[in-house]
Amino acid sequence: MIEKGSDLKILWTKIACDNDHKSFEHFFLIYNTRLIKFCELYVNKKEIAEEIVADVFVSFWNQRIKMLEVENLETYIFISVKNRSLNHLRKNAAVQLVEIEDTHSEIVAYSNPEAEIERKELFFKLDQAIDTLPQQCKIIFQLVKEDGMKYKEVAEILNISHKTVQTQILRAMKKLSVEMSPYLSVKNLLSKFV
């Protein structure tokens, strides 16, 4: 997998100068899933997020020579997805969509079903707690904690200060620790007696 910085620049140079479809496919595989998850935080619907991200990739391919001038391609692609997401929201502000969830689940055999159920419940509660965060806080939390981005990168993508990112992460962690404390303390208490 390509890391940030010079490796990404080399990959993009191959894409732009050689019209290298394989390199572009590699670029797509590196960023597609992360960008869809990021976009979903804005548009709240996976199908729409997939369309927006696909449009951004098409735009990048069509402007591949121009993209050689971009200093930080990773930040630029996240900003592009954010801007298109916001444009989509503005354009469709009056339209309300109802999401029907697909509840298919995988059946996997585990050696300890109770532990697996507890683990799933804990992750479900964590997801619920994350969903209670204000939108900007949730976006920052995902970019930093789930996508592993640095505060500076997140600040640049969202056009906010480094200090704001840091403050939002601290608020998120504080709120999540309060929300999750009953579940973690009960689990820790039970583990002492088992």
HELIX and SHEET records of a PDB file:
HELIX    1   1 SER A    6  ASP A   18  1                                  13    
HELIX    2   2 HIS A   21  VAL A   43  1                                  23    
HELIX    3   3 LYS A   46  ASN A   62  1                                  17    
HELIX    4   4 LYS A   66  GLU A   69  5                                   4    
HELIX    5   5 LEU A   73  LYS A   91  1                                  19    
HELIX    6   6 PRO A  113  ASP A  131  1                                  19    
HELIX    7   7 GLN A  135  PHE A  141  1                                   7    
HELIX    8   8 GLN A  142  GLU A  146  3                                   5    
HELIX    9   9 TYR A  151  LEU A  158  1                                   8    
HELIX   10  10 HIS A  162  PHE A  193  1                                  32    
END                                                                             
